[in-house]
Amino acid sequence: MKTIRVGTRGSRLAIAQTEIALAALRKANLSVRFEVITISTKGDVDKRPLFTMDEKGIFEKEVNEAVKNGQVDFAVHSLKDIPSDLSDDLVVACIPKRASPNDVLVNDKGRKLEELAPGSTIGTSSLRRAVQLVKLRPDLNVKPIRGNVETRVKKVISGEYDAVVLAEAGLTRIGMKDVIVERFGVREFVPAPGQGAIAIVCRKDDKALIDMLKQIEDPRSRAEVMAERALIKKVEGGCRFPLGAVAVTNSDKITLYASVFSADGKQNIKVKKTGNAGSPEKLGTKVADMLVKEGAMKMAEGWRKAVEEWNSKI
């Protein structure tokens, strides 16, 4: 029986996502054995708020290095953790069916965002979520939070935070969707590009493996995330620049919604454009050009200064 080695981070969510992908691959490849190898990344070790780290790929670099050097044959990631400028030796070979891209509110009191008491402390790991929370509820205390999904939920139960905002997909995949109090609509609370999608990365020259991985590809999910990734590649979004984007396919059409905010939360550029589902990257680039024309890069500069100021205080 042939053995294929699979690289992943060791978190409960990363393992769950890997098992989702492998369950589908096992059905299609009965004579293959998959061996899961866990790899620690900088993002697992460094517990500073994500937006204070001035580098890309903190949750995927070491795992993808293992793919490049042959330690593992392919890696399973949350797509939103993969930088838009992936190494030339590697390829996102497969994107299985995407889960919900929505963000959700979690607390142990059953209170929706509008029902939280003024001054309540809300935890989030991203600037994008933070600025949208402040826009909706300026009277709340939005505070950085780190740790895996279960750790963040425990910090609410222990009373350290009154609520946290997390990705619905992550909670669902580890069997914790019962803690969700409110699901935010993707147009009102725009998610991160690629949120809810799993990406399988392998070496670009491994054609046989790519063909096998393509067996569980979902073309609709691929089109949506390619539009979103083309957008961030052009605008250079990242942990330091809160850019939200989500694409929705409908038959042969794809619509991309994007939203960026100024550092003070007072300005918000929103763009919506529909294109051909067969050319998602072209649509993503067009929407990026529209954002730039509206002043997105000025906003990005404002965020860089704001984060530098923040870093000098911690």
C-alpha positions as CSV (number, residue, x, y, z in Angstrom):
1,M,0.0,0.0,0.0
2,K,1.4,3.4,-1.0
3,T,2.0,5.9,1.8
4,I,1.6,9.6,1.3
5,R,2.8,12.0,4.1
6,V,0.6,14.9,5.0
7,G,1.9,18.0,6.8
8,T,-0.3,20.2,9.1
9,R,-0.1,22.4,12.1
10,G,-0.9,20.5,15.4
11,S,-3.9,22.6,16.5
12,R,-7.2,20.9,17.0
13,L,-8.6,22.9,14.1
14,A,-5.7,22.2,11.8
15,I,-6.0,18.4,12.5
16,A,-9.8,18.6,11.9
17,Q,-9.4,20.3,8.6
18,T,-6.8,17.8,7.5
19,E,-9.1,14.9,8.4
20,I,-11.9,16.5,6.4
21,A,-9.7,16.6,3.3
22,L,-8.3,13.1,3.9
23,A,-11.8,11.6,4.4
24,A,-12.6,12.7,0.9
25,L,-9.3,11.5,-0.5
26,R,-9.5,8.1,1.1
27,K,-12.9,7.5,-0.6
28,A,-11.4,8.1,-4.0
29,N,-8.0,6.3,-3.3
30,L,-8.7,3.1,-1.4
31,S,-5.1,1.8,-2.0
32,V,-3.4,4.8,-0.5
33,R,-2.4,5.2,3.2
34,F,-2.1,8.8,4.5
35,E,0.3,9.5,7.3
36,V,-0.3,12.8,9.2
37,I,2.8,14.7,10.4
38,T,2.3,17.7,12.6
39,I,4.7,20.7,12.3
40,S,5.0,23.7,14.7
41,T,5.0,27.1,13.1
42,K,6.1,30.6,14.3
43,G,2.5,31.5,14.7
44,D,2.0,28.7,17.2
45,V,5.0,29.8,19.3
46,D,4.8,33.6,19.1
47,K,1.7,34.8,21.0
48,R,1.9,38.5,20.2
49,P,-1.2,40.0,18.5
50,L,-1.1,39.0,14.9
51,F,-1.1,42.6,13.5
52,T,2.1,43.4,15.4
53,M,4.1,40.9,13.4
54,D,5.5,42.4,10.3
55,E,5.8,39.2,8.2
56,K,3.7,36.9,6.1
57,G,2.9,33.2,6.4
58,I,3.5,32.8,10.2
59,F,1.1,29.9,10.3
60,E,2.3,28.1,7.1
61,K,6.0,28.8,6.4
62,E,7.4,25.9,8.3
63,V,4.8,23.5,7.0
64,N,5.3,24.5,3.3
65,E,9.1,24.2,3.8
66,A,8.5,20.6,4.8
67,V,6.7,20.1,1.5
68,K,9.5,21.8,-0.5
69,N,12.2,19.7,1.1
70,G,10.3,16.4,0.7
71,Q,9.7,15.8,4.4
72,V,5.9,15.6,3.5
73,D,4.2,15.2,0.2
74,F,1.5,17.8,0.7
75,A,0.1,20.2,3.3
76,V,-3.4,21.2,4.4
77,H,-3.9,24.8,5.5
78,S,-6.6,27.3,6.2
79,L,-6.5,29.2,2.9
80,K,-6.5,32.6,4.6
81,D,-3.1,31.7,6.2
82,I,-1.4,31.3,2.8
83,P,0.3,34.5,1.5
84,S,-0.7,35.5,-2.0
85,D,2.9,35.2,-3.1
86,L,3.4,31.5,-2.6
87,S,6.8,30.0,-3.3
88,D,7.4,29.3,-7.1
89,D,8.1,25.6,-6.2
90,L,4.7,25.1,-4.7
91,V,1.1,25.3,-5.9
92,V,-2.4,25.4,-4.3
93,A,-3.3,22.1,-6.0
94,C,-6.8,21.7,-4.5
95,I,-9.5,23.7,-2.8
96,P,-12.2,21.4,-1.5
97,K,-15.8,22.6,-0.9
98,R,-15.7,25.8,1.1
99,A,-17.5,26.1,4.5
100,S,-19.3,29.2,5.7
101,P,-17.1,32.3,5.3
102,N,-19.1,34.2,8.0
103,D,-17.8,35.6,11.3
104,V,-19.8,34.9,14.4
105,L,-20.1,36.2,17.9
106,V,-19.5,33.9,20.9
107,N,-20.4,34.4,24.5
108,D,-21.8,32.4,27.4
109,K,-24.7,34.7,28.1
110,G,-26.6,34.3,24.8
111,R,-26.3,38.0,24.1
112,K,-26.1,39.4,20.5
113,L,-23.8,42.2,19.7
114,E,-26.5,44.9,20.2
115,E,-27.4,43.4,23.6
116,L,-23.9,43.5,25.1
117,A,-23.5,46.1,27.9
118,P,-21.6,49.2,27.1
119,G,-17.9,48.8,28.0
120,S,-18.0,45.0,27.5
121,T,-14.6,43.5,26.5
122,I,-14.7,41.8,23.1
123,G,-11.7,39.7,21.9
124,T,-10.6,39.5,18.3
125,S,-7.4,38.4,16.6
126,S,-7.8,40.6,13.5
127,L,-7.8,44.4,12.8
128,R,-10.5,43.7,10.2
129,R,-12.9,42.4,12.8
130,A,-11.8,45.0,15.4
131,V,-12.6,48.0,13.2
132,Q,-15.9,46.6,12.1
133,L,-16.9,45.9,15.7
134,V,-15.9,49.5,16.7
135,K,-18.0,50.8,13.8
136,L,-21.0,48.9,14.9
137,R,-20.5,49.4,18.7
138,P,-18.1,52.2,19.5
139,D,-19.0,51.9,23.2
140,L,-17.4,48.4,23.5
141,N,-13.8,47.7,24.6
142,V,-12.2,45.7,21.7
143,K,-9.1,43.9,22.8
144,P,-6.6,41.7,21.0
145,I,-6.8,38.0,21.8
146,R,-4.5,35.1,20.8
147,G,-4.6,31.3,21.2
148,N,-6.4,28.6,19.3
149,V,-10.2,28.5,18.9
150,E,-10.9,26.5,22.1
151,T,-8.6,28.8,24.1
152,R,-10.4,31.9,23.0
153,V,-13.8,30.4,23.9
154,K,-12.4,29.4,27.3
155,K,-11.3,33.0,27.9
156,V,-15.0,34.0,27.5
157,I,-16.2,31.3,29.9
158,S,-13.6,32.3,32.5
159,G,-14.8,35.9,32.3
160,E,-11.5,37.3,30.9
161,Y,-13.6,38.5,27.9
162,D,-17.3,39.1,27.6
163,A,-17.4,37.9,24.0
164,V,-15.1,37.0,21.1
165,V,-15.6,37.1,17.3
166,L,-14.4,34.0,15.4
167,A,-14.9,32.3,12.1
168,E,-18.0,30.1,11.9
169,A,-16.1,27.5,9.9
170,G,-13.5,26.9,12.5
171,L,-16.0,26.4,15.3
172,T,-18.1,24.0,13.2
173,R,-15.1,21.9,12.2
174,I,-14.1,21.2,15.8
175,G,-17.7,20.6,16.9
176,M,-18.2,23.8,18.9
177,K,-20.9,25.5,16.9
178,D,-23.2,25.4,19.9
179,V,-21.3,28.4,21.4
180,I,-22.3,30.7,18.5
181,V,-24.8,33.4,19.6
182,E,-24.9,35.5,16.4
183,R,-23.9,35.0,12.8
184,F,-22.9,38.1,11.0
185,G,-24.0,38.6,7.4
186,V,-21.0,38.7,4.9
187,R,-22.1,42.1,3.4
188,E,-22.6,43.9,6.8
189,F,-19.5,42.2,8.5
190,V,-17.2,41.4,5.6
191,P,-15.0,38.3,6.2
192,A,-11.3,37.9,5.5
193,P,-10.4,36.8,1.9
194,G,-10.4,33.0,1.8
195,Q,-12.2,32.5,5.1
196,G,-13.8,29.2,5.4
197,A,-11.7,27.6,2.7
198,I,-9.2,24.8,3.0
199,A,-6.1,24.8,0.7
200,I,-4.0,21.8,-0.2
201,V,-0.4,22.7,-1.2
202,C,2.1,20.4,-2.9
203,R,5.2,20.7,-5.1
204,K,4.4,22.1,-8.5
205,D,6.4,19.4,-10.3
206,D,4.5,16.5,-8.7
207,K,1.9,16.0,-11.5
208,A,0.6,12.6,-10.3
209,L,-0.1,14.0,-6.8
210,I,-1.8,17.1,-8.3
211,D,-4.1,14.9,-10.3
212,M,-5.0,12.9,-7.2
213,L,-5.7,16.0,-5.2
214,K,-7.9,17.5,-8.0
215,Q,-10.3,14.6,-7.4
216,I,-11.7,16.5,-4.4
217,E,-11.5,20.0,-5.8
218,D,-14.7,22.2,-5.8
219,P,-14.7,24.5,-8.9
220,R,-17.1,27.0,-7.3
221,S,-15.0,27.4,-4.2
222,R,-11.8,27.7,-6.3
223,A,-13.3,30.5,-8.4
224,E,-14.5,32.4,-5.3
225,V,-11.1,32.3,-3.4
226,M,-9.1,33.0,-6.6
227,A,-11.1,36.3,-7.0
228,E,-10.5,37.2,-3.4
229,R,-6.7,36.3,-3.5
230,A,-6.2,38.3,-6.7
231,L,-7.7,41.3,-4.9
232,I,-5.4,41.1,-1.9
233,K,-2.3,40.4,-4.1
234,K,-2.9,43.7,-5.9
235,V,-3.9,45.8,-2.8
236,E,-1.3,43.9,-0.6
237,G,-3.7,43.3,2.3
238,G,-2.5,41.5,5.4
239,C,-2.8,41.4,9.1
240,R,-1.8,45.1,9.3
241,F,-4.4,46.3,6.8
242,P,-8.0,45.4,7.6
243,L,-9.4,44.4,4.2
244,G,-12.6,42.3,3.9
245,A,-13.6,40.5,0.8
246,V,-16.0,37.7,-0.2
247,A,-17.0,36.4,-3.6
248,V,-20.2,34.6,-4.4
249,T,-20.8,32.5,-7.5
250,N,-24.2,32.2,-9.2
251,S,-24.2,29.9,-12.3
252,D,-21.6,31.4,-14.7
253,K,-21.4,34.7,-12.8
254,I,-19.3,35.7,-9.8
255,T,-19.8,38.8,-7.6
256,L,-17.0,40.1,-5.4
257,Y,-17.7,42.3,-2.4
258,A,-14.8,44.2,-0.8
259,S,-14.5,46.6,2.1
260,V,-11.6,48.6,3.6
261,F,-11.6,50.9,6.6
262,S,-9.5,53.9,7.7
263,A,-7.5,53.5,11.0
264,D,-9.9,55.7,12.9
265,G,-12.9,53.7,11.5
266,K,-14.5,56.8,10.1
267,Q,-14.0,56.1,6.5
268,N,-15.1,52.9,4.7
269,I,-14.7,52.2,1.0
270,K,-17.1,49.5,-0.3
271,V,-16.9,48.0,-3.8
272,K,-19.2,45.4,-5.5
273,K,-18.6,44.0,-9.0
274,T,-19.8,41.1,-11.0
275,G,-17.8,39.2,-13.6
276,N,-17.4,35.9,-15.4
277,A,-16.9,32.9,-13.1
278,G,-14.4,31.6,-15.6
279,S,-12.1,34.6,-15.0
280,P,-12.1,35.1,-11.2
281,E,-8.6,36.6,-11.0
282,K,-9.5,39.3,-13.6
283,L,-12.5,40.3,-11.4
284,G,-10.3,40.4,-8.3
285,T,-7.8,42.7,-10.1
286,K,-10.6,45.0,-11.3
287,V,-12.0,45.3,-7.8
288,A,-8.5,46.0,-6.4
289,D,-8.1,48.8,-9.0
290,M,-11.4,50.3,-7.9
291,L,-10.4,50.3,-4.3
292,V,-7.0,51.9,-5.1
293,K,-8.8,54.6,-7.1
294,E,-11.1,55.3,-4.2
295,G,-8.1,55.8,-1.8
296,A,-7.4,52.3,-0.3
297,M,-3.6,52.8,-0.4
298,K,-3.8,56.0,1.6
299,M,-5.8,54.1,4.2
300,A,-3.1,51.4,4.2
301,E,-0.5,54.0,5.0
302,G,-2.6,55.3,7.9
303,W,-2.8,51.8,9.3
304,R,1.0,51.3,9.0
305,K,1.5,54.4,11.1
306,A,-1.2,53.4,13.6
307,V,0.3,50.0,14.2
308,E,3.9,51.4,14.5
309,E,2.6,53.7,17.2
310,W,0.8,50.8,18.9
311,N,4.1,48.7,18.7
312,S,6.1,51.4,20.4
313,K,3.8,51.2,23.4
314,I,3.9,47.5,24.0
